[in-house]
Amino acid sequence: MVPKPSADRLASAPAKPLISEKAERFTESVIRDMTRQAQLYGAINLAQGFPDFPAPAEIKRAAQQAIGADINQYAITWGARSLRQAIAAKMKKCRGLEVDPEAEITVCCGSTEAMIASLLAVTNAGDEIVIFEPFYENYGPDAILSDARPRFVTLHPPADPAGEWRFDERELRAVFSPRTKAIILNTPNNPTGKVFARTELEFIRDLCLEFDALAITDEIYEHILYDGANHLSIATLDGMRERTITINGMSKTYSVTGWRVGWAVASPALTNAIRKVHDFLTVGAPAPLQEAGATALSMPDSYYEELARAYRARRERLLPALRQAGFKTFVPRGAYYIMTDISSFGFPDDVSFAQHLVKNIGVASVPGSSFYSRPELGARQVRFAFCKTDTTLDQAAQRLLKLRKA
Ligand SMILES: Cc1ncc(COP(=O)(O)O)c(C=O)c1O
C-alpha cells in the first residue's frame, strides 16, 4: 500500500502556479466579451464581426445533403479532397496561382486555427514576428502561444478620414532583423479597412527576401472591397510563392462564421509542418461543412459581385449615421468594419466610452485599445461592424443619435 502523505507534508509542499505563464500573459477576447455584454444589456451588437442575416440557401442545402449522405465521420485530417480541389481551383481563378491540393493545402477549424497552426509550425522560442497594429486581436495571443516575440509596427490613421492608413517604411524596416521569422499581414484589414497597395506589398516582399522571413497573410476579407480597391495576394509577387502562407476561410465570404472552416495554403515543406500541428490540435474541421465548402467555393462570379455590392450598401448606411451621431469615421476600402475617432465626445478613454455605449445607448462596439499592443494608441478609437441587416443598422443609428442629445 502506498503510504498517505501526512497533513503536515501537504501543507508544506510548495504551491505550484495553477495557470501557465503563457495563459497569464493575455486576457480574454475583448470582442467576444462585448458580444456577451450586448446580450446582457439588450444592446445591438455592432461589436463582433458576424452577419445577422441568413447564409446562402445553396450552401446550407449542401451541408444538409452532406449530413443526410452520412458524411459524418472524420474527414482526411488535412481536409476533404473535394474542398481542397475547390480551394486550388479558386486560387487559380482569382489569384492566378497554381496550388497542389494534395501537398499545399491544410483545411483547419477556421482561419483562426490556420493562423495558430502556421505559427506553431514555423516559429522557435524567441523568433520575432512582425505585426501591424491596430491588429485583429488574435494575433497577439497567437504570438505568445507560439513562444514568438511580437514586434509591432503602427499603421498610422490618415489626417483626412477619407485617406489611407499607412505604415512608415523606416519604422517597418527598423523592426526587421535576423531574428525575424515572419510578418503577419491582414489585407483587406480588420479593423482599419485598409487594402494594402502593390507598392506596399512590394516593400514588405523586399524585406522578407532581405531578412529571409516568411509572410503569413490573412486574406479572409478578400472579396469585400469598395471604391474600386483591388486585393493582391503577396504570394503572387516574385520571390514570395515559397515564403508565403496564405490563410483564408469560409466565415466571411459565405456568412458562416459558426461553421469553423478555414485553410492555409503554403509550399509542400511548410504544409507538411502545418498539417502535423493541425492534426494534433484539432484532427480536422467539420466533415459535412467541408463538403458544403466545396459547393460554396464553386459559386459563380455574380455571387462575389453581389456580396461586395451588398456590403457597400451597408457601409453607406452606417457611415452617415455614425457621422451624424458625432463620430469622425475612417472610410474602409475593404472588410466590414468602421474605425472611428471618439475625441468629440469628451470621454476619458475608449473603454469608458464603449461601456457607456453598450449600457446606456444600447449599441455594442469594440474599444480601440484592444487592437493595439500599447492601449494608449487606441484610446480615442472604437470600431463598429456593419455585417448586419438594414433593420439592425437603422435601429443602431437611431440609438446612436442619443449621443447628440446626451
Ligand atoms: C482578420 C480576421 N481573421 C480571422 C478571423 C476569424 O476567422 P475564422 O472565423 O475563419 O476563424 C476574423 C474574424 O473576425 C478576422 O477579422
The ligand as an SDF file (V2000), in Angstrom:
LIG
                    3D

 16 16  0  0  0  0  0  0  0  0999 V2000
   -8.8060   39.3160  -39.8190 C   0  0  0  0  0  0  0  0  0  0  0  0
   -9.5730   38.1590  -39.2990 C   0  0  0  0  0  0  0  0  0  0  0  0
   -9.0280   36.9370  -39.3690 N   0  0  0  0  0  0  0  0  0  0  0  0
   -9.6760   35.8540  -38.9160 C   0  0  0  0  0  0  0  0  0  0  0  0
  -10.9270   35.9530  -38.3460 C   0  0  0  0  0  0  0  0  0  0  0  0
  -11.6120   34.7210  -37.8620 C   0  0  0  0  0  0  0  0  0  0  0  0
  -11.8350   33.8930  -38.9360 O   0  0  0  0  0  0  0  0  0  0  0  0
  -12.4030   32.3970  -38.7970 P   0  0  0  0  0  0  0  0  0  0  0  0
  -13.8490   32.5080  -38.4910 O   0  0  0  0  0  0  0  0  0  0  0  0
  -12.1470   31.8010  -40.1490 O   0  0  0  0  0  0  0  0  0  0  0  0
  -11.6400   31.7240  -37.7300 O   0  0  0  0  0  0  0  0  0  0  0  0
  -11.5400   37.2090  -38.2500 C   0  0  0  0  0  0  0  0  0  0  0  0
  -12.8650   37.3450  -37.6280 C   0  0  0  0  0  0  0  0  0  0  0  0
  -13.3430   38.3990  -37.3180 O   0  0  0  0  0  0  0  0  0  0  0  0
  -10.8420   38.3330  -38.7390 C   0  0  0  0  0  0  0  0  0  0  0  0
  -11.3740   39.5460  -38.6900 O   0  0  0  0  0  0  0  0  0  0  0  0
  1  2  1  0
  2  3  1  0
  2 15  2  0
  3  4  2  0
  4  5  1  0
  5  6  1  0
  5 12  2  0
  6  7  1  0
  7  8  1  0
  8  9  2  0
  8 10  1  0
  8 11  1  0
 12 13  1  0
 12 15  1  0
 13 14  2  0
 15 16  1  0
M  END
$$$$
